[in-house]
Amino acid sequence: MPRRRRTNITRIPLPADQLESKIMGMLRGLRACAKLQGVAFVFVGSFGQEPNWFARPRPSRVSDVCMREFVTALAQVRKECDLLPVPA
């Protein structure tokens, strides 16, 4: 089995409020996402080399179209930025 290459992933770490504004900025003009009020972030620590965090729409029950658009916007933001973990 071939080894995986180590890749250096450099993303700009941003606080949760700036990440939320980036995601919501992509979804503002969409009629299907009019019910969307914000984003809830969950940081689950670092497993391996990359920090793991997840985002959920608020309210949690949104239409399927809005959820697809939300996941697309989240993926785009995750490529560019990372969540700045809050010190405990």
FENGILIN-V559277 format. One record per residue. PHI is phi in whole degrees, -180 to 180 (NA if undefined). OMEGA is omega as a letter, one per 20 degrees, with the letter a starting at -180 (none if undefined). Layout:
# FENGILIN-V559277
PHI&OMEGA, PHI&OMEGA
This chain:
# FENGILIN-V559277
NA&a, -71&r, -76&r, -81&r, -76&r, -80&r, -115&r, -89&r, -99&r, -115&r, -121&r, -75&r, -78&a, -126&r, -69&a, -59&a, -67&r, -73&r, -65&r, -62&a, -67&r, -65&a, -66&a, -67&r, -62&r, -73&a, -104&a, -59&a, -81&a, -83&a, -67&a, -68&a, -105&a, -66&a, -78&a, -67&a, -106&a, 173&a, -132&r, -109&a, -102&r, -128&r, -99&a, -110&r, 90&a, -117&r, -112&a, 85&a, -94&a, -113&r, -69&a, -108&r, -145&a, -129&r, -130&r, -124&r, -73&r, -114&i, -69&a, -71&r, -98&r, -125&a, -67&r, -62&r, -64&r, -65&r, -64&r, -63&r, -65&r, -64&a, -65&r, -64&r, -65&r, -63&r, -63&r, -66&r, -69&r, -65&r, -68&a, -94&a, -130&r, -128&r, -82&r, -78&a, -68&r, -84&r, -64&a, -81&none
